[in-house]
Amino acid sequence: MIDPYLISIDRRVDKRGLLSFLEFNSLPCQVRRIFMISVNDVKTTRGGHAHKTCWQVFIPCDSEITVDTKNSVSSRVFKLGQGDGLVVPPKNWVELHFLKPNASTLVLASHAYDPEDYIFSKESALSE
């Protein structure tokens, strides 16, 4: 079992603003899908599932988020802001909480969308 872990997103600042970047070869998996999650209300929780084989990387875009993670051996809450990324290996239950309305996070995934890869029962995910 591999626990989720933080990575740093490289940043360069000059008089024009901020440039943030991530080299894909620094990730533990090949990226095959990119998508964005946005919420209208801070009461909205996203995620609520684990994956059988898919790795994910969460990168907040415009505000802080917290990510609750659980697996069969550990549980941890990560608070992510600008410059942070969270790598979530397979078989880790994830719940995302957005701290501001109209917030969003970018998600990099190791696999194309496959509904068979999802584990929607927390108990099943934690027994893997």
N, C-alpha and C positions, 0 to 999 in steps of 0.2 A: 504494500500500500504506500503510495507516494502522497504526502501532504501538500496542499496548496502552498505557494510561496510567492513573495513579492519580487518584482524586478523593477529596475529604474528605467524610465523612458528618458533618453538623452535629450538635452535641451540646450539651445543656444539663444541668447538674448542680445539684441543690439537696439539701436535707436528706432528701428522699424517695428520691433515687437519681439515675439517669442516664436521660435521654431522648435517643435518637438518631433522626435523621430525614433524609430525602432528598426533595427536591422533584423529581417526575418531569420537570418542564419544564427542569431543569438538565442532563438527559441528552441525548446526541446522537441518540437514537432514541426512538420510542414504545414503551412497555412493553406487551406483549401476553400475557406469560406470566411467572409467578413460581413457582419451585420451590425446594426445600431438598435439599441433599446432606448426608448424615450418614454417618459411618464408625464402626466399632467398634474398629478397630485402626490404629495409626499406620503400619503397613506398607502400608496400602491406598492406592493411587493412583487418583484419579478423573479424568475427562476422557479424555485419549488420543485426541482428535479435534479437527478444525477445523470451521467452518461455512462454507458457500458464501455465504450472505446474512445470516445471523442475527448480530446484535450481542448481547453478554452483559455483565452487570455482576455481579461476584462481591463479596459482602459477608460477611466472617466474622462468625459470631454469638457464639461463646463461647470461642474460642481463636485463636491465630495459625495462619495457613496460609501455605505458599509456593506460588506459581503460576509454573511454568516456561512461557514463551511463546517461540514461534519463528515466523518467517515467511520469505519469500524473501530478505529483506535484513538481518534482525536477530534476535538471540536475547537474552532477558533473564529474570532470575528476580526476582519481586516477593515481598517478605515483608509480609503483610497482618495487621493487628491491629485492635483496636477503633478505630473512627473512620475506617477506610480502606475504599475501594472500588476495584475494578479494572475499567476499561472495556476489553473485548476486542472489537475490530472483526472482521468476517468475514475469513476466510483466514489466521487466526492459530491455530497449533497450541497446545493448552493441556493441561497436566498439573497437577493439584492434589495437594498433599501436606499432610496434616493432621499437626500437631505434637503433638497429644494424643489419647488414645482418647476416643471418644464426642463428637467435635467435629462441628460442622456449619457450613455456609455457605449463605447465601441467594443465589439466582441470579435476576436479572431478565433476561428475553429479549425481543428485538424481534419475534419471530415465534412463532406457535403451533408445537407439535411437528410436524416434518415429517422423516421418515426420509431423504428424498431430499436434504435440506440438509446432511447430515453427510459429512465427508471422513475416513475411517478410516485412510487410508494417509498416514503422515507424509511420505513422499517426494512424493506427489501434492499434499499441502497446501503443501509448501515450493516446489513448482514453479509454483504458481498466480501 
